[in-house]
């Protein structure tokens, strides 16, 4: 019994279809897994934010591991939102410690690093800039980079309530004799008051 030779076009099409389908399944699964992990981390973060109390070590570790998982499993490019959250979670462990506190130095340094990565991945999102400026201030790092990211936050989000509120906090670290020389800082206070009753967005 004669068998017809396999059609090479059909074979190639099948292989391509199988490969593309497998890739879609893999990346879809990665996106779902990353999103689920980020949801868990965000739940912890929002709870700490609402209570305004530092987390327990156990809760913090669970949230940090979930956030790290979200960052690691997100396919393609780095996810700025996930990196920003990982920075905030690192900050939260010692958020109530004073400026320059040694015990908070490691997690605040890690937060700085994650915020910098988040900015690289999402360079037009102002809240990450203002958060980076804040954590640098808490580290006692009022250097050139501090002033650059604080000004960038204002330029990118001149009417955003969370950004202005964060910059208002940041301004308390800047020596009074330097504040009048910073044009962006002069406008922060007035604009923060103007948006105080606006809904957060």
URBELGI-V575092 format. One record per residue. D_FIRST is the distance of its C-alpha to the first C-alpha in Angstrom with 2 decimals. Layout:
{{D_FIRST} {D_FIRST}}
This chain:
{{0.00} {3.79} {6.53} {9.90} {12.72} {15.29} {18.23} {21.21} {23.72} {22.38} {22.28} {25.85} {27.00} {25.78} {27.53} {30.64} {30.73} {30.40} {33.10} {35.45} {35.07} {35.85} {38.82} {40.17} {40.00} {41.76} {44.48} {44.97} {45.44} {47.85} {49.86} {50.12} {51.15} {53.69} {55.11} {55.50} {57.29} {59.54} {60.41} {61.59} {63.63} {65.10} {66.19} {68.24} {69.67} {70.78} {72.42} {74.42} {75.35} {76.66} {78.64} {79.81} {79.76} {77.98} {74.94} {74.84} {73.10} {70.35} {69.71} {69.87} {67.32} {64.87} {65.32} {65.09} {61.87} {60.34} {61.48} {60.16} {56.78} {56.78} {57.58} {55.00} {52.08} {52.61} {49.81} {50.20} {53.93} {56.97} {58.22} {61.92} {62.65} {61.24} {63.13} {66.30} {66.01} {65.55} {68.73} {70.63} {69.55} {70.84} {74.08} {74.57} {75.04} {78.46} {79.17} {82.68} {83.70} {86.23} {85.71} {84.88} {84.49} {82.98} {80.86} {79.12} {78.57} {75.07} {73.50} {75.32} {74.07} {70.50} {71.10} {72.29} {69.14} {66.84} {68.88} {68.61} {64.82} {64.80} {66.88} {64.49} {61.60} {63.62} {66.50} {68.02} {68.52} {72.32} {72.54} {70.91} {73.46} {76.36} {75.01} {74.67} {78.24} {79.43} {77.86} {79.20} {82.61} {82.30} {81.61} {84.74} {82.76} {84.62} {83.25} {82.06} {78.54} {80.10} {81.96} {78.94} {76.62} {79.41} {80.07} {76.35} {76.16} {78.99} {77.60} {74.16} {75.56} {79.11} {79.09} {76.66} {78.53} {76.78} {77.14} {80.80} {81.62} {80.04} {81.90} {85.13} {84.64} {83.82} {87.04} {89.16} {88.19} {89.30} {92.97} {95.14} {96.62} {93.15} {91.94} {93.85} {92.22} {88.70} {88.20} {85.09} {86.95} {89.93} {87.72} {85.81} {88.62} {89.31} {85.69} {85.00} {87.81} {86.55} {83.09} {84.35} {83.91} {80.72} {77.51} {75.38} {72.25}}
